[in-house]
């Protein structure tokens, strides 16, 4: 029986990793309000492996923290992180 072994363990209302990354993308695009911003931040706080695994690390975390407190992210940083995330999202969607 070829049933997939993956169980979708994420309870409703929780942000899962790929969703968080997608929203980070929107966030970098300037499309997220403070509420979603806080959601992402919360996810990254409780999900260190997410950042670690996808190699986004502290830079992104710091960037979000800054932007959530209404400071503007430097363009160059934003651009480089966005290209990293698009690779990452691609990997997530293609790999599972
Ligand atoms: Zn995660």
PDB file of the backbone (N, CA, C, O) and the ligand in Angstrom, with CONECT records:
HET     ZN  A 101       1
ATOM      1  N   UNK A   1       0.820  -1.205   0.000  1.00  0.00           N
ATOM      2  CA  UNK A   1       0.000   0.000   0.000  1.00  0.00           C
ATOM      3  C   UNK A   1       0.855   1.258   0.000  1.00  0.00           C
ATOM      4  O   UNK A   1       1.643   1.491   0.917  1.00  0.00           O
ATOM      5  N   UNK A   2       0.695   2.029  -0.997  1.00  0.00           N
ATOM      6  CA  UNK A   2       1.610   3.153  -1.158  1.00  0.00           C
ATOM      7  C   UNK A   2       1.182   4.429  -0.488  1.00  0.00           C
ATOM      8  O   UNK A   2       1.324   5.509  -1.064  1.00  0.00           O
ATOM      9  N   UNK A   3       0.673   4.334   0.691  1.00  0.00           N
ATOM     10  CA  UNK A   3       0.245   5.564   1.339  1.00  0.00           C
ATOM     11  C   UNK A   3       1.418   6.403   1.809  1.00  0.00           C
ATOM     12  O   UNK A   3       2.395   5.886   2.351  1.00  0.00           O
ATOM     13  N   UNK A   4       1.307   7.684   1.597  1.00  0.00           N
ATOM     14  CA  UNK A   4       2.374   8.586   2.021  1.00  0.00           C
ATOM     15  C   UNK A   4       2.482   8.586   3.534  1.00  0.00           C
ATOM     16  O   UNK A   4       1.481   8.521   4.247  1.00  0.00           O
ATOM     17  N   UNK A   5       3.703   8.658   4.001  1.00  0.00           N
ATOM     18  CA  UNK A   5       3.906   8.600   5.435  1.00  0.00           C
ATOM     19  C   UNK A   5       3.832   9.965   6.104  1.00  0.00           C
ATOM     20  O   UNK A   5       3.853  10.083   7.329  1.00  0.00           O
ATOM     21  N   UNK A   6       3.746  10.960   5.288  1.00  0.00           N
ATOM     22  CA  UNK A   6       3.678  12.301   5.870  1.00  0.00           C
ATOM     23  C   UNK A   6       2.309  12.541   6.494  1.00  0.00           C
ATOM     24  O   UNK A   6       1.285  12.401   5.826  1.00  0.00           O
ATOM     25  N   UNK A   7       2.292  12.892   7.747  1.00  0.00           N
ATOM     26  CA  UNK A   7       1.032  13.368   8.278  1.00  0.00           C
ATOM     27  C   UNK A   7       1.111  14.881   8.406  1.00  0.00           C
ATOM     28  O   UNK A   7       2.127  15.442   8.816  1.00  0.00           O
ATOM     29  N   UNK A   8       0.040  15.503   8.053  1.00  0.00           N
ATOM     30  CA  UNK A   8       0.021  16.957   8.151  1.00  0.00           C
ATOM     31  C   UNK A   8      -0.206  17.369   9.586  1.00  0.00           C
ATOM     32  O   UNK A   8      -1.338  17.541  10.036  1.00  0.00           O
ATOM     33  N   UNK A   9       0.879  17.520  10.281  1.00  0.00           N
ATOM     34  CA  UNK A   9       0.790  17.690  11.723  1.00  0.00           C
ATOM     35  C   UNK A   9       0.470  19.114  12.158  1.00  0.00           C
ATOM     36  O   UNK A   9       0.105  19.356  13.309  1.00  0.00           O
ATOM     37  N   UNK A  10       0.608  20.042  11.235  1.00  0.00           N
ATOM     38  CA  UNK A  10       0.415  21.431  11.634  1.00  0.00           C
ATOM     39  C   UNK A  10      -1.046  21.714  11.973  1.00  0.00           C
ATOM     40  O   UNK A  10      -1.917  21.596  11.112  1.00  0.00           O
ATOM     41  N   UNK A  11      -1.315  22.086  13.216  1.00  0.00           N
ATOM     42  CA  UNK A  11      -2.674  22.426  13.622  1.00  0.00           C
ATOM     43  C   UNK A  11      -3.130  23.704  12.926  1.00  0.00           C
ATOM     44  O   UNK A  11      -2.313  24.557  12.580  1.00  0.00           O
ATOM     45  N   UNK A  12      -4.410  23.827  12.730  1.00  0.00           N
ATOM     46  CA  UNK A  12      -4.941  25.021  12.096  1.00  0.00           C
ATOM     47  C   UNK A  12      -4.580  26.255  12.914  1.00  0.00           C
ATOM     48  O   UNK A  12      -4.549  26.219  14.144  1.00  0.00           O
ATOM     49  N   UNK A  13      -4.313  27.328  12.214  1.00  0.00           N
ATOM     50  CA  UNK A  13      -4.008  28.549  12.924  1.00  0.00           C
ATOM     51  C   UNK A  13      -2.521  28.737  13.151  1.00  0.00           C
ATOM     52  O   UNK A  13      -2.064  29.819  13.520  1.00  0.00           O
ATOM     53  N   UNK A  14      -1.780  27.675  12.927  1.00  0.00           N
ATOM     54  CA  UNK A  14      -0.332  27.819  13.023  1.00  0.00           C
ATOM     55  C   UNK A  14       0.269  28.084  11.658  1.00  0.00           C
ATOM     56  O   UNK A  14      -0.198  27.564  10.646  1.00  0.00           O
ATOM     57  N   UNK A  15       1.281  28.877  11.644  1.00  0.00           N
ATOM     58  CA  UNK A  15       1.971  29.139  10.405  1.00  0.00           C
ATOM     59  C   UNK A  15       2.985  28.025  10.181  1.00  0.00           C
ATOM     60  O   UNK A  15       3.834  27.782  11.038  1.00  0.00           O
ATOM     61  N   UNK A  16       2.910  27.355   9.056  1.00  0.00           N
ATOM     62  CA  UNK A  16       3.956  26.376   8.828  1.00  0.00           C
ATOM     63  C   UNK A  16       5.100  26.999   8.025  1.00  0.00           C
ATOM     64  O   UNK A  16       5.026  28.138   7.563  1.00  0.00           O
ATOM     65  N   UNK A  17       6.157  26.200   7.883  1.00  0.00           N
ATOM     66  CA  UNK A  17       7.406  26.766   7.385  1.00  0.00           C
ATOM     67  C   UNK A  17       7.286  27.352   5.979  1.00  0.00           C
ATOM     68  O   UNK A  17       7.762  28.457   5.720  1.00  0.00           O
ATOM     69  N   UNK A  18       6.656  26.617   5.081  1.00  0.00           N
ATOM     70  CA  UNK A  18       6.593  27.137   3.722  1.00  0.00           C
ATOM     71  C   UNK A  18       5.690  28.359   3.651  1.00  0.00           C
ATOM     72  O   UNK A  18       5.945  29.288   2.884  1.00  0.00           O
ATOM     73  N   UNK A  19       4.633  28.353   4.453  1.00  0.00           N
ATOM     74  CA  UNK A  19       3.786  29.533   4.475  1.00  0.00           C
ATOM     75  C   UNK A  19       4.553  30.734   5.029  1.00  0.00           C
ATOM     76  O   UNK A  19       4.472  31.843   4.502  1.00  0.00           O
ATOM     77  N   UNK A  20       5.286  30.487   6.089  1.00  0.00           N
ATOM     78  CA  UNK A  20       6.079  31.568   6.678  1.00  0.00           C
ATOM     79  C   UNK A  20       7.032  32.166   5.650  1.00  0.00           C
ATOM     80  O   UNK A  20       7.176  33.385   5.553  1.00  0.00           O
ATOM     81  N   UNK A  21       7.670  31.304   4.899  1.00  0.00           N
ATOM     82  CA  UNK A  21       8.623  31.799   3.912  1.00  0.00           C
ATOM     83  C   UNK A  21       7.949  32.570   2.793  1.00  0.00           C
ATOM     84  O   UNK A  21       8.465  33.576   2.305  1.00  0.00           O
ATOM     85  N   UNK A  22       6.796  32.082   2.402  1.00  0.00           N
ATOM     86  CA  UNK A  22       6.064  32.810   1.368  1.00  0.00           C
ATOM     87  C   UNK A  22       5.643  34.189   1.844  1.00  0.00           C
ATOM     88  O   UNK A  22       5.682  35.169   1.099  1.00  0.00           O
ATOM     89  N   UNK A  23       5.244  34.236   3.089  1.00  0.00           N
ATOM     90  CA  UNK A  23       4.822  35.522   3.633  1.00  0.00           C
ATOM     91  C   UNK A  23       6.006  36.457   3.827  1.00  0.00           C
ATOM     92  O   UNK A  23       5.886  37.673   3.675  1.00  0.00           O
ATOM     93  N   UNK A  24       7.136  35.881   4.161  1.00  0.00           N
ATOM     94  CA  UNK A  24       8.337  36.697   4.256  1.00  0.00           C
ATOM     95  C   UNK A  24       8.607  37.375   2.923  1.00  0.00           C
ATOM     96  O   UNK A  24       9.018  38.533   2.855  1.00  0.00           O
ATOM     97  N   UNK A  25       8.365  36.629   1.890  1.00  0.00           N
ATOM     98  CA  UNK A  25       8.510  37.136   0.539  1.00  0.00           C
ATOM     99  C   UNK A  25       7.608  38.355   0.298  1.00  0.00           C
ATOM    100  O   UNK A  25       8.050  39.398  -0.184  1.00  0.00           O
ATOM    101  N   UNK A  26       6.353  38.184   0.645  1.00  0.00           N
ATOM    102  CA  UNK A  26       5.409  39.298   0.530  1.00  0.00           C
ATOM    103  C   UNK A  26       5.833  40.461   1.413  1.00  0.00           C
ATOM    104  O   UNK A  26       5.757  41.635   1.052  1.00  0.00           O
ATOM    105  N   UNK A  27       6.274  40.065   2.570  1.00  0.00           N
ATOM    106  CA  UNK A  27       6.709  41.063   3.527  1.00  0.00           C
ATOM    107  C   UNK A  27       7.854  41.912   2.968  1.00  0.00           C
ATOM    108  O   UNK A  27       7.861  43.135   3.104  1.00  0.00           O
ATOM    109  N   UNK A  28       8.807  41.247   2.345  1.00  0.00           N
ATOM    110  CA  UNK A  28       9.921  41.973   1.749  1.00  0.00           C
ATOM    111  C   UNK A  28       9.457  42.854   0.601  1.00  0.00           C
ATOM    112  O   UNK A  28      10.085  43.857   0.262  1.00  0.00           O
ATOM    113  N   UNK A  29       8.353  42.454   0.021  1.00  0.00           N
ATOM    114  CA  UNK A  29       7.772  43.236  -1.055  1.00  0.00           C
ATOM    115  C   UNK A  29       6.974  44.430  -0.545  1.00  0.00           C
ATOM    116  O   UNK A  29       6.488  45.252  -1.322  1.00  0.00           O
ATOM    117  N   UNK A  30       6.851  44.507   0.759  1.00  0.00           N
ATOM    118  CA  UNK A  30       6.149  45.623   1.362  1.00  0.00           C
ATOM    119  C   UNK A  30       4.640  45.443   1.405  1.00  0.00           C
ATOM    120  O   UNK A  30       3.895  46.419   1.506  1.00  0.00           O
ATOM    121  N   UNK A  31       4.184  44.184   1.328  1.00  0.00           N
ATOM    122  CA  UNK A  31       2.749  43.948   1.246  1.00  0.00           C
ATOM    123  C   UNK A  31       2.120  43.509   2.556  1.00  0.00           C
ATOM    124  O   UNK A  31       0.898  43.395   2.652  1.00  0.00           O
ATOM    125  N   UNK A  32       2.934  43.265   3.554  1.00  0.00           N
ATOM    126  CA  UNK A  32       2.382  42.757   4.806  1.00  0.00           C
ATOM    127  C   UNK A  32       2.160  43.864   5.826  1.00  0.00           C
ATOM    128  O   UNK A  32       2.985  44.762   5.993  1.00  0.00           O
ATOM    129  N   UNK A  33       1.033  43.772   6.495  1.00  0.00           N
ATOM    130  CA  UNK A  33       0.761  44.689   7.592  1.00  0.00           C
ATOM    131  C   UNK A  33       1.408  44.181   8.870  1.00  0.00           C
ATOM    132  O   UNK A  33       1.987  43.096   8.893  1.00  0.00           O
ATOM    133  N   UNK A  34       1.307  44.961   9.922  1.00  0.00           N
ATOM    134  CA  UNK A  34       1.916  44.644  11.213  1.00  0.00           C
ATOM    135  C   UNK A  34       1.465  43.302  11.786  1.00  0.00           C
ATOM    136  O   UNK A  34       2.249  42.614  12.439  1.00  0.00           O
ATOM    137  N   UNK A  35       0.213  42.928  11.550  1.00  0.00           N
ATOM    138  CA  UNK A  35      -0.287  41.669  12.098  1.00  0.00           C
ATOM    139  C   UNK A  35       0.428  40.474  11.498  1.00  0.00           C
ATOM    140  O   UNK A  35       0.884  39.582  12.214  1.00  0.00           O
ATOM    141  N   UNK A  36       0.522  40.464  10.180  1.00  0.00           N
ATOM    142  CA  UNK A  36       1.200  39.359   9.521  1.00  0.00           C
ATOM    143  C   UNK A  36       2.692  39.370   9.821  1.00  0.00           C
ATOM    144  O   UNK A  36       3.343  38.333   9.951  1.00  0.00           O
ATOM    145  N   UNK A  37       3.184  40.556   9.923  1.00  0.00           N
ATOM    146  CA  UNK A  37       4.577  40.736  10.286  1.00  0.00           C
ATOM    147  C   UNK A  37       4.865  40.038  11.617  1.00  0.00           C
ATOM    148  O   UNK A  37       5.851  39.315  11.758  1.00  0.00           O
ATOM    149  N   UNK A  38       3.993  40.270  12.573  1.00  0.00           N
ATOM    150  CA  UNK A  38       4.138  39.668  13.892  1.00  0.00           C
ATOM    151  C   UNK A  38       4.020  38.153  13.826  1.00  0.00           C
ATOM    152  O   UNK A  38       4.689  37.432  14.566  1.00  0.00           O
ATOM    153  N   UNK A  39       3.157  37.680  12.928  1.00  0.00           N
ATOM    154  CA  UNK A  39       2.979  36.240  12.751  1.00  0.00           C
ATOM    155  C   UNK A  39       4.263  35.574  12.267  1.00  0.00           C
ATOM    156  O   UNK A  39       4.679  34.532  12.772  1.00  0.00           O
ATOM    157  N   UNK A  40       4.863  36.200  11.292  1.00  0.00           N
ATOM    158  CA  UNK A  40       6.131  35.686  10.769  1.00  0.00           C
ATOM    159  C   UNK A  40       7.192  35.693  11.847  1.00  0.00           C
ATOM    160  O   UNK A  40       7.933  34.729  12.034  1.00  0.00           O
ATOM    161  N   UNK A  41       7.239  36.785  12.533  1.00  0.00           N
ATOM    162  CA  UNK A  41       8.231  36.914  13.579  1.00  0.00           C
ATOM    163  C   UNK A  41       8.054  35.818  14.625  1.00  0.00           C
ATOM    164  O   UNK A  41       9.022  35.215  15.089  1.00  0.00           O
ATOM    165  N   UNK A  42       6.799  35.576  14.983  1.00  0.00           N
ATOM    166  CA  UNK A  42       6.500  34.541  15.961  1.00  0.00           C
ATOM    167  C   UNK A  42       6.938  33.170  15.453  1.00  0.00           C
ATOM    168  O   UNK A  42       7.496  32.367  16.201  1.00  0.00           O
ATOM    169  N   UNK A  43       6.679  32.915  14.180  1.00  0.00           N
ATOM    170  CA  UNK A  43       7.084  31.629  13.627  1.00  0.00           C
ATOM    171  C   UNK A  43       8.595  31.462  13.686  1.00  0.00           C
ATOM    172  O   UNK A  43       9.098  30.415  14.094  1.00  0.00           O
ATOM    173  N   UNK A  44       9.300  32.477  13.283  1.00  0.00           N
ATOM    174  CA  UNK A  44      10.750  32.386  13.260  1.00  0.00           C
ATOM    175  C   UNK A  44      11.324  32.263  14.661  1.00  0.00           C
ATOM    176  O   UNK A  44      12.389  31.680  14.864  1.00  0.00           O
ATOM    177  N   UNK A  45      10.608  32.818  15.618  1.00  0.00           N
ATOM    178  CA  UNK A  45      11.064  32.698  16.986  1.00  0.00           C
ATOM    179  C   UNK A  45      10.937  31.280  17.512  1.00  0.00           C
ATOM    180  O   UNK A  45      11.788  30.794  18.257  1.00  0.00           O
ATOM    181  N   UNK A  46       9.855  30.628  17.109  1.00  0.00           N
ATOM    182  CA  UNK A  46       9.653  29.290  17.639  1.00  0.00           C
ATOM    183  C   UNK A  46      10.206  28.221  16.706  1.00  0.00           C
ATOM    184  O   UNK A  46      10.238  27.041  17.056  1.00  0.00           O
ATOM    185  N   UNK A  47      10.628  28.621  15.559  1.00  0.00           N
ATOM    186  CA  UNK A  47      11.090  27.658  14.579  1.00  0.00           C
ATOM    187  C   UNK A  47      12.472  28.037  14.055  1.00  0.00           C
ATOM    188  O   UNK A  47      12.628  28.414  12.894  1.00  0.00           O
ATOM    189  N   UNK A  48      13.441  27.934  14.906  1.00  0.00           N
ATOM    190  CA  UNK A  48      14.821  28.192  14.524  1.00  0.00           C
ATOM    191  C   UNK A  48      15.273  27.346  13.342  1.00  0.00           C
ATOM    192  O   UNK A  48      15.904  27.860  12.418  1.00  0.00           O
ATOM    193  N   UNK A  49      14.954  26.038  13.362  1.00  0.00           N
ATOM    194  CA  UNK A  49      15.367  25.152  12.266  1.00  0.00           C
ATOM    195  C   UNK A  49      14.930  25.651  10.909  1.00  0.00           C
ATOM    196  O   UNK A  49      15.622  25.445   9.912  1.00  0.00           O
ATOM    197  N   UNK A  50      13.786  26.304  10.865  1.00  0.00           N
ATOM    198  CA  UNK A  50      13.264  26.834   9.623  1.00  0.00           C
ATOM    199  C   UNK A  50      14.303  27.738   8.964  1.00  0.00           C
ATOM    200  O   UNK A  50      14.656  27.552   7.800  1.00  0.00           O
ATOM    201  N   UNK A  51      14.771  28.690   9.707  1.00  0.00           N
ATOM    202  CA  UNK A  51      15.782  29.602   9.185  1.00  0.00           C
ATOM    203  C   UNK A  51      17.095  28.892   8.923  1.00  0.00           C
ATOM    204  O   UNK A  51      17.752  29.110   7.905  1.00  0.00           O
ATOM    205  N   UNK A  52      17.455  28.055   9.846  1.00  0.00           N
ATOM    206  CA  UNK A  52      18.730  27.378   9.763  1.00  0.00           C
ATOM    207  C   UNK A  52      18.799  26.499   8.548  1.00  0.00           C
ATOM    208  O   UNK A  52      19.748  26.536   7.764  1.00  0.00           O
ATOM    209  N   UNK A  53      17.766  25.712   8.421  1.00  0.00           N
ATOM    210  CA  UNK A  53      17.720  24.743   7.357  1.00  0.00           C
ATOM    211  C   UNK A  53      17.730  25.424   5.999  1.00  0.00           C
ATOM    212  O   UNK A  53      18.366  24.947   5.060  1.00  0.00           O
ATOM    213  N   UNK A  54      17.041  26.511   5.904  1.00  0.00           N
ATOM    214  CA  UNK A  54      16.943  27.171   4.615  1.00  0.00           C
ATOM    215  C   UNK A  54      17.979  28.259   4.452  1.00  0.00           C
ATOM    216  O   UNK A  54      17.961  29.039   3.500  1.00  0.00           O
ATOM    217  N   UNK A  55      18.893  28.286   5.426  1.00  0.00           N
ATOM    218  CA  UNK A  55      20.048  29.138   5.240  1.00  0.00           C
ATOM    219  C   UNK A  55      19.701  30.618   5.204  1.00  0.00           C
ATOM    220  O   UNK A  55      20.388  31.406   4.554  1.00  0.00           O
ATOM    221  N   UNK A  56      18.663  30.987   5.883  1.00  0.00           N
ATOM    222  CA  UNK A  56      18.273  32.393   5.860  1.00  0.00           C
ATOM    223  C   UNK A  56      18.761  33.121   7.111  1.00  0.00           C
ATOM    224  O   UNK A  56      19.032  34.322   7.109  1.00  0.00           O
ATOM    225  N   UNK A  57      18.856  32.336   8.166  1.00  0.00           N
ATOM    226  CA  UNK A  57      19.534  32.743   9.403  1.00  0.00           C
ATOM    227  C   UNK A  57      19.197  34.128   9.963  1.00  0.00           C
ATOM    228  O   UNK A  57      18.131  34.692   9.720  1.00  0.00           O
ATOM    229  N   UNK A  58      20.136  34.626  10.702  1.00  0.00           N
ATOM    230  CA  UNK A  58      19.895  35.821  11.513  1.00  0.00           C
ATOM    231  C   UNK A  58      19.677  37.096  10.718  1.00  0.00           C
ATOM    232  O   UNK A  58      19.044  38.035  11.200  1.00  0.00           O
ATOM    233  N   UNK A  59      20.193  37.127   9.524  1.00  0.00           N
ATOM    234  CA  UNK A  59      20.018  38.323   8.703  1.00  0.00           C
ATOM    235  C   UNK A  59      18.545  38.627   8.496  1.00  0.00           C
ATOM    236  O   UNK A  59      18.075  39.747   8.695  1.00  0.00           O
ATOM    237  N   UNK A  60      17.841  37.591   8.092  1.00  0.00           N
ATOM    238  CA  UNK A  60      16.425  37.751   7.829  1.00  0.00           C
ATOM    239  C   UNK A  60      15.660  38.088   9.102  1.00  0.00           C
ATOM    240  O   UNK A  60      14.766  38.934   9.112  1.00  0.00           O
ATOM    241  N   UNK A  61      16.032  37.412  10.155  1.00  0.00           N
ATOM    242  CA  UNK A  61      15.370  37.649  11.423  1.00  0.00           C
ATOM    243  C   UNK A  61      15.532  39.105  11.849  1.00  0.00           C
ATOM    244  O   UNK A  61      14.583  39.756  12.287  1.00  0.00           O
ATOM    245  N   UNK A  62      16.732  39.581  11.711  1.00  0.00           N
ATOM    246  CA  UNK A  62      17.009  40.962  12.067  1.00  0.00           C
ATOM    247  C   UNK A  62      16.239  41.920  11.168  1.00  0.00           C
ATOM    248  O   UNK A  62      15.718  42.942  11.615  1.00  0.00           O
ATOM    249  N   UNK A  63      16.185  41.565   9.907  1.00  0.00           N
ATOM    250  CA  UNK A  63      15.482  42.407   8.945  1.00  0.00           C
ATOM    251  C   UNK A  63      14.006  42.511   9.286  1.00  0.00           C
ATOM    252  O   UNK A  63      13.416  43.591   9.233  1.00  0.00           O
ATOM    253  N   UNK A  64      13.417  41.375   9.637  1.00  0.00           N
ATOM    254  CA  UNK A  64      12.011  41.389  10.010  1.00  0.00           C
ATOM    255  C   UNK A  64      11.780  42.195  11.275  1.00  0.00           C
ATOM    256  O   UNK A  64      10.834  42.977  11.378  1.00  0.00           O
ATOM    257  N   UNK A  65      12.647  41.989  12.208  1.00  0.00           N
ATOM    258  CA  UNK A  65      12.506  42.719  13.461  1.00  0.00           C
ATOM    259  C   UNK A  65      12.526  44.222  13.202  1.00  0.00           C
ATOM    260  O   UNK A  65      11.714  44.968  13.750  1.00  0.00           O
ATOM    261  N   UNK A  66      13.444  44.646  12.379  1.00  0.00           N
ATOM    262  CA  UNK A  66      13.537  46.069  12.041  1.00  0.00           C
ATOM    263  C   UNK A  66      12.280  46.571  11.356  1.00  0.00           C
ATOM    264  O   UNK A  66      11.731  47.617  11.700  1.00  0.00           O
ATOM    265  N   UNK A  67      11.839  45.791  10.373  1.00  0.00           N
ATOM    266  CA  UNK A  67      10.694  46.248   9.597  1.00  0.00           C
ATOM    267  C   UNK A  67       9.418  46.216  10.404  1.00  0.00           C
ATOM    268  O   UNK A  67       8.515  47.025  10.189  1.00  0.00           O
ATOM    269  N   UNK A  68       9.340  45.271  11.345  1.00  0.00           N
ATOM    270  CA  UNK A  68       8.163  45.231  12.195  1.00  0.00           C
ATOM    271  C   UNK A  68       8.115  46.450  13.098  1.00  0.00           C
ATOM    272  O   UNK A  68       7.039  46.899  13.492  1.00  0.00           O
ATOM    273  N   UNK A  69       9.255  46.969  13.414  1.00  0.00           N
ATOM    274  CA  UNK A  69       9.236  48.201  14.196  1.00  0.00           C
ATOM    275  C   UNK A  69       9.352  49.425  13.281  1.00  0.00           C
ATOM    276  O   UNK A  69       9.862  50.481  13.655  1.00  0.00           O
ATOM    277  N   UNK A  70       8.845  49.216  12.057  1.00  0.00           N
ATOM    278  CA  UNK A  70       8.635  50.313  11.115  1.00  0.00           C
ATOM    279  C   UNK A  70       9.904  50.997  10.602  1.00  0.00           C
ATOM    280  O   UNK A  70       9.858  52.115  10.087  1.00  0.00           O
ATOM    281  N   UNK A  71      11.014  50.316  10.750  1.00  0.00           N
ATOM    282  CA  UNK A  71      12.211  50.838  10.122  1.00  0.00           C
ATOM    283  C   UNK A  71      12.322  50.247   8.723  1.00  0.00           C
ATOM    284  O   UNK A  71      11.890  49.118   8.491  1.00  0.00           O
ATOM    285  N   UNK A  72      12.881  50.979   7.817  1.00  0.00           N
ATOM    286  CA  UNK A  72      12.913  50.464   6.458  1.00  0.00           C
ATOM    287  C   UNK A  72      14.164  49.632   6.196  1.00  0.00           C
ATOM    288  O   UNK A  72      15.276  49.993   6.581  1.00  0.00           O
ATOM    289  N   UNK A  73      13.937  48.508   5.528  1.00  0.00           N
ATOM    290  CA  UNK A  73      15.066  47.645   5.204  1.00  0.00           C
ATOM    291  C   UNK A  73      15.865  48.245   4.048  1.00  0.00           C
ATOM    292  O   UNK A  73      15.291  48.763   3.090  1.00  0.00           O
ATOM    293  N   UNK A  74      17.161  48.172   4.144  1.00  0.00           N
ATOM    294  CA  UNK A  74      18.006  48.645   3.048  1.00  0.00           C
ATOM    295  C   UNK A  74      17.747  47.837   1.782  1.00  0.00           C
ATOM    296  O   UNK A  74      17.600  46.615   1.831  1.00  0.00           O
ATOM    297  N   UNK A  75      17.694  48.521   0.668  1.00  0.00           N
ATOM    298  CA  UNK A  75      17.344  47.871  -0.588  1.00  0.00           C
ATOM    299  C   UNK A  75      18.218  46.680  -0.953  1.00  0.00           C
ATOM    300  O   UNK A  75      17.738  45.648  -1.421  1.00  0.00           O
ATOM    301  N   UNK A  76      19.488  46.853  -0.728  1.00  0.00           N
ATOM    302  CA  UNK A  76      20.419  45.810  -1.151  1.00  0.00           C
ATOM    303  C   UNK A  76      20.196  44.528  -0.361  1.00  0.00           C
ATOM    304  O   UNK A  76      20.171  43.429  -0.915  1.00  0.00           O
ATOM    305  N   UNK A  77      20.038  44.696   0.935  1.00  0.00           N
ATOM    306  CA  UNK A  77      19.790  43.566   1.813  1.00  0.00           C
ATOM    307  C   UNK A  77      18.499  42.855   1.425  1.00  0.00           C
ATOM    308  O   UNK A  77      18.426  41.629   1.339  1.00  0.00           O
ATOM    309  N   UNK A  78      17.504  43.670   1.201  1.00  0.00           N
ATOM    310  CA  UNK A  78      16.197  43.171   0.820  1.00  0.00           C
ATOM    311  C   UNK A  78      16.294  42.341  -0.461  1.00  0.00           C
ATOM    312  O   UNK A  78      15.746  41.242  -0.549  1.00  0.00           O
ATOM    313  N   UNK A  79      16.986  42.877  -1.429  1.00  0.00           N
ATOM    314  CA  UNK A  79      17.119  42.174  -2.695  1.00  0.00           C
ATOM    315  C   UNK A  79      17.843  40.839  -2.549  1.00  0.00           C
ATOM    316  O   UNK A  79      17.424  39.835  -3.126  1.00  0.00           O
ATOM    317  N   UNK A  80      18.902  40.828  -1.795  1.00  0.00           N
ATOM    318  CA  UNK A  80      19.657  39.586  -1.676  1.00  0.00           C
ATOM    319  C   UNK A  80      18.873  38.541  -0.905  1.00  0.00           C
ATOM    320  O   UNK A  80      18.939  37.352  -1.219  1.00  0.00           O
ATOM    321  N   UNK A  81      18.143  38.972   0.088  1.00  0.00           N
ATOM    322  CA  UNK A  81      17.322  38.024   0.837  1.00  0.00           C
ATOM    323  C   UNK A  81      16.181  37.498  -0.031  1.00  0.00           C
ATOM    324  O   UNK A  81      15.847  36.314   0.017  1.00  0.00           O
ATOM    325  N   UNK A  82      15.595  38.375  -0.814  1.00  0.00           N
ATOM    326  CA  UNK A  82      14.502  37.930  -1.681  1.00  0.00           C
ATOM    327  C   UNK A  82      14.958  36.870  -2.667  1.00  0.00           C
ATOM    328  O   UNK A  82      14.224  35.920  -2.938  1.00  0.00           O
ATOM    329  N   UNK A  83      16.143  37.018  -3.198  1.00  0.00           N
ATOM    330  CA  UNK A  83      16.594  36.006  -4.149  1.00  0.00           C
ATOM    331  C   UNK A  83      16.893  34.692  -3.438  1.00  0.00           C
ATOM    332  O   UNK A  83      16.683  33.618  -4.002  1.00  0.00           O
ATOM    333  N   UNK A  84      17.378  34.773  -2.209  1.00  0.00           N
ATOM    334  CA  UNK A  84      17.589  33.551  -1.453  1.00  0.00           C
ATOM    335  C   UNK A  84      16.270  32.853  -1.150  1.00  0.00           C
ATOM    336  O   UNK A  84      16.162  31.631  -1.251  1.00  0.00           O
ATOM    337  N   UNK A  85      15.276  33.640  -0.781  1.00  0.00           N
ATOM    338  CA  UNK A  85      13.993  33.048  -0.449  1.00  0.00           C
ATOM    339  C   UNK A  85      13.343  32.417  -1.673  1.00  0.00           C
ATOM    340  O   UNK A  85      12.749  31.343  -1.573  1.00  0.00           O
ATOM    341  N   UNK A  86      13.448  33.063  -2.813  1.00  0.00           N
ATOM    342  CA  UNK A  86      12.803  32.471  -3.979  1.00  0.00           C
ATOM    343  C   UNK A  86      13.444  31.135  -4.327  1.00  0.00           C
ATOM    344  O   UNK A  86      12.754  30.223  -4.783  1.00  0.00           O
ATOM    345  N   UNK A  87      14.733  31.005  -4.124  1.00  0.00           N
ATOM    346  CA  UNK A  87      15.368  29.708  -4.296  1.00  0.00           C
ATOM    347  C   UNK A  87      14.831  28.702  -3.300  1.00  0.00           C
ATOM    348  O   UNK A  87      14.549  27.554  -3.643  1.00  0.00           O
ATOM    349  N   UNK A  88      14.693  29.147  -2.070  1.00  0.00           N
ATOM    350  CA  UNK A  88      14.235  28.278  -1.001  1.00  0.00           C
ATOM    351  C   UNK A  88      12.816  27.797  -1.225  1.00  0.00           C
ATOM    352  O   UNK A  88      12.520  26.612  -1.072  1.00  0.00           O
ATOM    353  N   UNK A  89      11.952  28.709  -1.583  1.00  0.00           N
ATOM    354  CA  UNK A  89      10.563  28.357  -1.828  1.00  0.00           C
ATOM    355  C   UNK A  89      10.474  27.377  -2.990  1.00  0.00           C
ATOM    356  O   UNK A  89       9.694  26.425  -2.970  1.00  0.00           O
ATOM    357  N   UNK A  90      11.276  27.633  -3.977  1.00  0.00           N
ATOM    358  CA  UNK A  90      11.336  26.729  -5.115  1.00  0.00           C
ATOM    359  C   UNK A  90      11.708  25.326  -4.654  1.00  0.00           C
ATOM    360  O   UNK A  90      11.115  24.339  -5.090  1.00  0.00           O
ATOM    361  N   UNK A  91      12.686  25.251  -3.779  1.00  0.00           N
ATOM    362  CA  UNK A  91      13.143  23.958  -3.288  1.00  0.00           C
ATOM    363  C   UNK A  91      12.054  23.265  -2.483  1.00  0.00           C
ATOM    364  O   UNK A  91      11.847  22.060  -2.623  1.00  0.00           O
ATOM    365  N   UNK A  92      11.364  24.016  -1.647  1.00  0.00           N
ATOM    366  CA  UNK A  92      10.306  23.430  -0.832  1.00  0.00           C
ATOM    367  C   UNK A  92       9.180  22.881  -1.711  1.00  0.00           C
ATOM    368  O   UNK A  92       8.708  21.761  -1.516  1.00  0.00           O
ATOM    369  N   UNK A  93       8.769  23.683  -2.668  1.00  0.00           N
ATOM    370  CA  UNK A  93       7.650  23.261  -3.487  1.00  0.00           C
ATOM    371  C   UNK A  93       8.019  22.124  -4.409  1.00  0.00           C
ATOM    372  O   UNK A  93       7.199  21.246  -4.674  1.00  0.00           O
ATOM    373  N   UNK A  94       9.250  22.130  -4.903  1.00  0.00           N
ATOM    374  CA  UNK A  94       9.669  21.081  -5.815  1.00  0.00           C
ATOM    375  C   UNK A  94      10.068  19.812  -5.089  1.00  0.00           C
ATOM    376  O   UNK A  94       9.971  18.721  -5.652  1.00  0.00           O
ATOM    377  N   UNK A  95      10.513  19.934  -3.852  1.00  0.00           N
ATOM    378  CA  UNK A  95      11.121  18.798  -3.163  1.00  0.00           C
ATOM    379  C   UNK A  95      10.140  17.940  -2.381  1.00  0.00           C
ATOM    380  O   UNK A  95      10.497  16.836  -1.970  1.00  0.00           O
ATOM    381  N   UNK A  96       8.936  18.399  -2.166  1.00  0.00           N
ATOM    382  CA  UNK A  96       8.001  17.581  -1.418  1.00  0.00           C
ATOM    383  C   UNK A  96       6.724  17.436  -2.190  1.00  0.00           C
ATOM    384  O   UNK A  96       5.795  16.774  -1.728  1.00  0.00           O
TER     385      UNK A  96
HETATM  386 ZN    ZN A 101       9.550  27.066  10.232  1.00  0.00          ZN
END
